Amino acid sequence: MKVFGLFALVAAAVIGASMAGLMLLFPSPADHDALKLTAVVVLGAHLVTFAIARLLKGCNVWLVWGAGSVLRLGTLVIYAVLVVKVLAVPPVPALVGCATFLFLPSLIEPLLLLK
């Protein structure tokens, strides 16, 4: 449970720091709202993915990695199709943020899965 909390903390910090950088690139209030919504959605996706990876830890490492990748890709696709279209948020900052927020915390995940 300590590892899950550590991952949640580090993922939130990485997403927050990258969101601050993206807010400099996308300065309008609507863009900021899109980035904030994206950060919340992606953090939730990361936490679900990490929890599943921890449950499957004893399984084949490629299976766990593949399942996590599919979940992350699914998050991006569903976000692009549903959230951007339905909520009418600015698509460029939302999708750039989604891809960035999905990628960066996934770099630290393997280090914490080994614990």
C-alpha positions as MATLAB code, in Angstrom:
seq = 'MKVFGLFALVAAAVIGASMAGLMLLFPSPADHDALKLTAVVVLGAHLVTFAIARLLKGCNVWLVWGAGSVLRLGTLVIYAVLVVKVLAVPPVPALVGCATFLFLPSLIEPLLLLK';
ca = [
       0.000    0.000    0.000;
       2.938    2.323    0.648;
       4.130    1.855   -2.927;
       0.705    2.791   -4.308;
       0.664    5.970   -2.209;
       4.176    6.828   -3.343;
       3.214    6.330   -6.979;
       0.100    8.481   -6.517;
       2.170   11.251   -4.963;
       4.916   11.150   -7.598;
       2.437   10.895  -10.489;
       0.467   13.868   -9.146;
       3.675   15.878   -8.784;
       4.864   15.033  -12.302;
       1.464   15.813  -13.800;
       1.263   19.059  -11.828;
       4.713   20.186  -12.915;
       4.076   19.374  -16.559;
       0.672   21.064  -16.346;
       2.359   24.237  -15.113;
       4.653   24.153  -18.133;
       1.789   23.527  -20.541;
      -0.168   26.418  -19.025;
       2.633   28.686  -20.212;
       2.181   27.380  -23.758;
      -1.618   27.597  -23.654;
      -2.414   30.870  -21.871;
      -6.199   31.246  -22.203;
      -8.548   30.406  -19.295;
     -10.393   27.843  -21.453;
      -7.072   26.126  -22.162;
      -6.277   26.050  -18.439;
      -9.655   24.485  -17.689;
      -9.019   21.851  -20.359;
      -5.609   21.058  -18.859;
      -7.035   20.785  -15.338;
      -9.780   18.405  -16.475;
      -7.242   16.387  -18.418;
      -4.925   16.149  -15.410;
      -7.689   14.770  -13.189;
      -8.798   12.200  -15.784;
      -5.259   11.039  -16.513;
      -4.275   10.805  -12.851;
      -7.281    8.553  -12.296;
      -6.252    6.412  -15.271;
      -2.712    6.125  -13.914;
      -3.923    5.062  -10.477;
      -6.204    2.381  -11.950;
      -3.439    1.152  -14.241;
      -0.890    1.010  -11.428;
      -3.300   -0.849   -9.144;
      -3.949   -3.445  -11.855;
      -0.224   -3.769  -12.517;
       0.404   -4.367   -8.809;
      -2.281   -7.067   -8.764;
      -0.750   -8.778  -11.808;
       2.799   -8.419  -10.493;
       3.382  -12.169  -10.331;
       2.299  -12.647  -13.947;
       4.347  -12.261  -17.086;
       5.983   -8.837  -17.130;
       5.090   -8.362  -20.802;
       1.437   -9.070  -20.041;
       1.421   -6.458  -17.298;
       3.230   -3.909  -19.471;
       0.911   -4.588  -22.398;
      -2.218   -4.279  -20.258;
      -1.013   -0.946  -18.902;
      -0.211    0.327  -22.383;
      -3.620   -0.693  -23.697;
      -5.361    1.041  -20.792;
      -3.383    4.229  -21.363;
      -3.995    4.197  -25.111;
      -7.678    3.548  -24.442;
      -7.745    6.538  -22.121;
      -6.314    8.773  -24.838;
      -8.733    7.503  -27.490;
     -11.808    7.734  -25.271;
     -10.731   11.162  -24.083;
     -10.229   12.360  -27.659;
     -13.527   11.029  -28.917;
     -15.879   11.562  -26.007;
     -14.631   14.234  -23.669;
     -13.294   16.674  -26.233;
     -16.366   16.299  -28.463;
     -19.025   16.148  -25.725;
     -17.663   18.775  -23.342;
     -16.369   20.978  -26.169;
     -13.077   21.761  -24.470;
     -10.272   23.175  -26.627;
      -8.917   20.048  -28.338;
      -5.262   20.991  -28.785;
      -4.370   21.681  -25.121;
      -6.606   18.831  -23.965;
      -4.970   16.243  -26.221;
      -1.415   17.538  -25.852;
      -1.964   17.511  -22.092;
      -3.464   14.033  -22.187;
      -0.532   12.582  -24.128;
       2.005   14.374  -21.918;
       0.315   13.413  -18.658;
       0.003    9.791  -19.789;
       3.625    9.540  -20.868;
       5.631   11.175  -18.090;
       4.364    9.245  -15.028;
       4.632    5.993  -16.971;
       8.415    6.498  -16.954;
       8.565    6.138  -13.165;
       6.059    3.304  -12.909;
       8.525    0.453  -13.617;
      10.772    1.624  -10.777;
       7.925    1.375   -8.304;
       6.571   -1.897   -9.665;
       9.842   -3.577   -8.740;
       9.317   -2.823   -5.051;
];
